[in-house]
Structure formats: structure tokens, C-alpha cells
Amino acid sequence: MEHTYQYARIIPFVPLPVPVLIGMGLLFFPRATKNLRRIWAFQSILLLSIIMILSIDLSIQQINSSYIYQYIWSWIINNDFLLEFGYLIDPLTSIMLILITTVGIMVLIYSDNYMSHDRGYLRFFAYMSFFSTSMLGLVTSSNLIQIYIFWELVGICSYLLIGFWFTRPVAANACQKAFVTNRVGDFGLLLGILGVYWITGSFEFRDLFEIFNNLIYNNEVNVLLVILCAILLFAGAVAKSAQFPLHVWLPDAMEGPTPISALIHAATMVAAGIFLVARLLPLFIVIPYTMNFISLIGIITLFLGATLALAQKDIKRGLAYSTMSQLGYMMLALGMGSYRTALFHLITHAYSKALLFLGSGSVIHSMETVVGYSPDKSQNMVLMGGLTKHVPITKTAFLLGTLSLCGIPPLACFWSKDEILNDSWLYLPIFAIIAWSTVGLTAFYMFRIYLLTFEGHLNVNFQNYICKKSALLYSISLWGKGGLKIINKNVRLLTLLQMKNNKSTSFFSKKTYQIITIPHFGNNKTYSYPYESDNTMLFPLLILVLFTLFVGSIGISFNQKGMDFDILSKWLTPSINLLHQTSKNSLDWYEFVKDAIFSVSIACFGIFIALFLYKPVYSSLQNFDLINSFVKRGSKRILGDKGDKIINVIYDWSYNRGYIDAFYATFLTGGIRGLVELTHFFDRQVIDGITNGVGVMSFFVGEGIKYVGGGRISSYLFLYLSYVSIFLLIYYFYFIFF
């Protein structure tokens, strides 16, 4: 067993050869490297698979023996200062290793086809492998300095991947926004690390936990300083895990390719903040004020994320706000001290959200052939609808991920979210009310996304390809103007015979799909109908469906014939003992069913509202504006005359991101720019003005004196005595009167 643990030191460095070799190949053998680009994708998947096998082996050994393994070697020794490097393998590390590798492999397989048309194919896999190295190094770090180093490397990789399509101004702005926002939290993290070292004299987790706890219990440290350092450490997690108020970067990060959204912004990078809080929980748990602050940020984030997802039109932005809300659930659980429950939800959410993001990528991939390559169109749910018959496998996978996130049993997120809801009742009733209400909001906006994307009719110009007399056609994407248009019976967009015979074959795929020709100002424009993704994109979806169906079983606590089947509690036993907590008791099925009925009822109510507001309208009218008017009429009918105003307020709040981005743009960005302009004015007009004024005055004085001098010594003596007399006279009067 110890021999296997010793191999753990190579885990962070296994994916590193791929970006190094790709860089060297593009530098020295660019043509051969580009021609053999599929080999690099295979190597990335192979190396990550090796790490996955090793991680699974380590996890099995931990479940059987409850070991924590740490290996440290000295790096810098100078008098009283000692800096050590090493790696730590404990339950938290092994959980993160499995999440990173399993989701990472699925995303890489998916990306091979998704990015096959992109000129940056090799650059994409180089970035992804370097990100894997950074993330693996982060979760295996044994001290705060190592964590900070890999923390910044993860930030750099995020900057590169979000701005992968850097020629698009929106993507360039998004990666800059993510980088700057995370630097705010990272600066707080750095200050917190230095503060903790000042208090404890150590960066190693075990040492600083023990020293810190002893100082707290013996009242040998300033409480305010301790709270400040803890909150500064937490600031790094707030930025990385998109918690309020540093959440603004996450929805804009969806400008990167969809596989990046699935890996970084669902299962790994945003989970780094949860990992950091979980790693430092033995330090936080002895400071009640900090725990209360963490839970407060978590409850604000989970409710805010759910409300901001209600009216989003971009499918990936809606999922991004959903991620923000679910991370709020995890942070709430950690703030309540529910270590096991938070990690359980981290596991279940990672697979469900990765499934949803990859499913959205499959939808976007199919819609690009319809509206042309333009992310603002191919990601817009207003232009979708009716995709069930075109992408049935993607639709089924997306539906299962949606049901899981809504908390419908027996899917994965139901088991973990239900535990968080039950724990919140014991912690603080007001938090529980907010958390339970968010369950209904989650069900509503997730089914809204599902219904707008897959149900009804295809909401693009050529949906009614056979026009008998006349047909209503909603024009929003191809002509560039919204509104209802009457298509005359003499204009036939496509006959049934043409639809059968007219086929198009993708350059990168042998799949054939139907195309359509539309007369456009005298010219014919050709577009294809949406079509199902290739097998290399569907395979990861099917694997993630299996995880979504069954991964929740690892956290179910029940006894049968004297045997405890709670795998997760047994897995986390060393960490739970470190926190001086007791393992979760066996499940009381009566209490569980009673609580589950309540939570599932709330989720079903949210689903019903989504079906009531969106399904009948979208399937018949196919007009997003008419959907909104229907919602307003329904709200007025239910809530009275004020219903319209209430819906308008909620819609504007959600669609405008809670006005938080506008607030930052006005007061922070605008304030900083105003301060910079004032400083620039002071520097140019005052500082430079004084210097330039002295020079100008010296010039004029010199010019004046030049004409006064006549070469006579008597004149010079007369002027000198005159100046001295005036000075003495002024001094005399000053001395007398003052």
C-alpha cells in the first residue's frame, strides 16, 4: 500500500509533457505537429486515464484502511525560517482527484470532435493539459504556499481558456474580467496566508491547525486578528467559486468553448474554492464568527444565483448562474459545519452539471449549422425549440441532468441537496426557508431552459418548410428583424421531395443531415436542420448519465444485516475525526421520506409553473415576445393588477443580472477611472505645471537680467545695496509689528 502512495508524487506532473511537447513541436516541426494533431488528444486522454486509475486505487485503499499519507521534503532552510514542499493524500484529495480525472477525460473525448473544426485545436489541448497539471497540483498540496502557487497557475489557465477565442472582443473582455476579479480574491488569500504564518509560524496544514487551535483555546491571540485572517483566506474562495459579491466573472466566462465551461466552471476550477474552505475547515470551525460569515455568503449566493437565472436567454449563462447557486449550497453546508454533506453535493453536482454543459454544447453544435456560426445566436434559447426530434439522445441526457439538479429522486443531486436542506433547519430557520424556496426556483429555471430548448417547434425561419396557403413565420435571426411575417402560398421553402433528396455531408463527419434553401433578396441561402452530434460527443454524455443516475448511492446511509453501506462516511472518516465530528447516523427512513416529500413537492411545483407558463405558449405561438405577454397576463390573472408590475420587476432584475454589474461599472470602474483622471490632471497640471513654471520663470528672469547688466561695477553695487536695504526694511517692520 505504501508503495502505491509513493507514486502519488508524480500525479501533478503526468499531464505536463503534452503542453511541453506541443509547444516544442509547433516551434520546430509545425507542419508535422499540426498534421498529427489527433495524437496529442489521444496522449492527453491516456495520461489523464493513468492518473484516474491511480486515484481510484488510492481511494479504495483509503476506504478500506482510513489512511492519511503525507510526504514532505525541505526546500528552503534559513535560520528560523523553514519552507517545505510535499504532497498530501487524504479523503478530500482523493475525492477531488477522481472528480478532476473522470470529468476531465469525458471532456477531452468530447472536445476531440467539438473542437475539430477549430484552428486552435492543438492550443486547446495544450491549455487543457496544463490546467489539469495546475489543478492536480492544487489538490495534492500539503501547505498554503504550494496551494497559492498552483492557485495562481489555475487562474492563468482560466484566463487562457476563457479567452481562447481572443479575436472576439467579447471573449477578450470576459477573460480579463475573470482575471481581474479573481486577483481581488487572490490578494486577500495572500494576505490571509501571511497573517496565519505570522500567528502560527507555519505553512503546513497539520502544524498550523494544531497551533492555531491551541492559541484560540488558551486566549493567546487577538480575536479580531484571527477573524480578519480567516476572512481574508475565505476571500480567495469567494472569488474562485463565484460567491457574492465576486461572482460577476462566471456568466461572462461562458464566452469560452463549451467543453471549457463543462470542465472548469462546473467540476474543477469553481470547485477549488469549495476545496480550499473544506481544507481549512479545521481552522475556520474554531472561529464561530467566520463560520457564520461563510454560511451567510453561501445563502446569499444560492438565492441570488437562482433569481438571476430566471430570465436568461443564453443557455450557457443560465447554467452558469445555476452553478453559482449550487456552489452557494455547498458553501452554506460548509458554514454550517456539514463537511460530509458539502462534499457529497460537490460530487453529485459535478457530474450533473458537466452533463448539462456538454448537453448544451451538443445543442449549440447542432444549432450552429442552422443560424451560422455566431455564439450570440447559436446559444440563444429564443432561436431554439423543437429539438427533441432532431437531437433525441442529447434531449434525454439533458432532461436527466435537469431532473437531477431539480432534486427529483432517485437522481444524484436529490440525495445531497436534501441533506443540506435538512441540516439548514437545525442551523437557522430563516436560512432553511431561503434554501427551500430556492429549490422551487431551481426547478423553474431549469425546466424553463429545457422547454425553450427542446419542446415546441423549431423557432427559426424555415420551420414551416411546406406552405399550403400561408404560414406564420417568426423572423428573428436570418433577416435581422423581429416580427411575424406572412409567407405567401406561392413561396415554397422546401418540398418534401427536396427534403428527402437534398443532403449535405460534414467534412469532419460521415453523418448526413437535411438542408434547406431559403430565397433571400434574390439569392438562395442554404442552412441545415439541427442534427444529432457524433458518437465521440455522445459517448461522454452517456457515461455522465450513468454517473448522474447512480453516484448518489455512495452517500445513502442505511444498514442491512449489520453492515453499513454509507461509503462516503467511511471514506471521509479520517477528515471527520480531524474535525472532531461524529459520522452520519444510519438513515431514519420515516424522517427521510417525510422531508423528501416536502422538498420534492416544492421542486414539482416549480416544474409545474414552468410547464404552465412556457409549454402551451411555445408549442403553439412560437414567439418569445408572446410568451412574455402570456406570462404577464397569467400573473395579472393570479396576482391581480399588480401582477404585471411584479413580473416586470422580477424579469428586469434577472435579465439585468441584479444590476450588480451596472453598479460595479458605475461606482467601481467609473470611480477608479475618475480617480485616475483626477490624478492625471494633478500630475500634468500641478506637478508638471510647477516644474515647467519654474523653468519658464527662470527663462524670463534670465532674459530680463540680461538687459539690465551694463558692465559697470557701480551699477551692480547700487542694485545690491538697494535689495539689501529693502530686505532690512521689511525685516525691521515685521519685527516691530509682529
Secondary structure as UniProt FT lines:
FT   HELIX           2..6
FT   HELIX           7..13
FT   TURN            14..16
FT   HELIX           17..28
FT   HELIX           30..35
FT   HELIX           37..65
FT   STRAND          69..78
FT   TURN            79..80
FT   STRAND          81..89
FT   HELIX           91..114
FT   TURN            115..117
FT   TURN            119..120
FT   HELIX           121..139
FT   HELIX           144..162
FT   TURN            163..167
FT   HELIX           169..200
FT   HELIX           205..217
FT   TURN            218..219
FT   HELIX           223..240
FT   TURN            241..242
FT   TURN            244..245
FT   HELIX           249..252
FT   HELIX           253..255
FT   HELIX           258..263
FT   TURN            264..267
FT   HELIX           269..279
FT   HELIX           281..284
FT   TURN            285..286
FT   HELIX           288..308
FT   TURN            309..311
FT   HELIX           315..335
FT   TURN            336..337
FT   HELIX           339..371
FT   HELIX           375..378
FT   HELIX           381..383
FT   TURN            388..390
FT   HELIX           392..406
FT   TURN            409..410
FT   HELIX           412..427
FT   HELIX           429..454
FT   TURN            461..462
FT   STRAND          471..474
FT   STRAND          484..487
FT   TURN            489..490
FT   HELIX           496..501
FT   STRAND          503..505
FT   STRAND          512..520
FT   TURN            521..522
FT   STRAND          523..528
FT   HELIX           535..550
FT   HELIX           551..555
FT   STRAND          559..560
FT   TURN            561..562
FT   STRAND          563..564
FT   HELIX           567..571
FT   HELIX           573..578
FT   TURN            579..580
FT   HELIX           589..620
FT   HELIX           624..639
FT   TURN            641..642
FT   HELIX           643..655
FT   HELIX           657..659
FT   HELIX           660..663
FT   HELIX           664..669
FT   HELIX           670..681
FT   HELIX           682..687
FT   HELIX           688..708
FT   HELIX           713..737
//
